[in-house]
Amino acid sequence: VQLVESGGGLVQAGGSLRLSCAASGRTLSNYDMGWFRQAPGNEREFVAAISWSGGTYYADSVKGRFTITRDNAKNTVYLQMNDLKPEDTAVYYCAAGQKTYPYTKPLAYDYWGQGTQVTVSS
C-alpha cells in the first residue's frame, strides 16, 4: 500500500484544514487507518483512527475538534481539523494496517505516508 498525504499548510489559530490520505496498490476497505503527528523533538503521537468497519477513535487533545472519515470508493481517508491551535503544529502522517491493535501505537501499523506539514500560527 502506498499512502500520500495532502492538505497541510499554514493556518491561523481557530482555522480549519482538511488532510487527505490517498492510497494506491491495495483497496483501503480492508484496512484500519490512523493519523499520527510529530512535532520537532517529540515522539510520533496518535491523533485519530478509523477501523475497517468504521469505528472511530481520537486522542483526548483533539476530541471534538478533529474528525476522521473514510471514502472507500475513492480509496481515501480524511482528517477534518477545526479550531486549530498552535500546539497542533506538526508533521501529520497517515498509516494503514490490518488487525491493528492498539490503534494508538505506531508499531501496530504496517504502511506509512511521507507526511504533510501543518503549521498553526497564534
Secondary structure as UniProt FT lines:
FT   STRAND          2..6
FT   STRAND          9..12
FT   TURN            13..14
FT   STRAND          17..24
FT   HELIX           28..30
FT   STRAND          32..38
FT   TURN            40..41
FT   STRAND          45..50
FT   TURN            52..53
FT   STRAND          56..58
FT   TURN            60..65
FT   STRAND          66..71
FT   TURN            72..75
FT   STRAND          76..81
FT   HELIX           86..88
FT   STRAND          90..97
FT   TURN            103..104
FT   HELIX           106..108
FT   STRAND          111..112
FT   STRAND          116..121
//
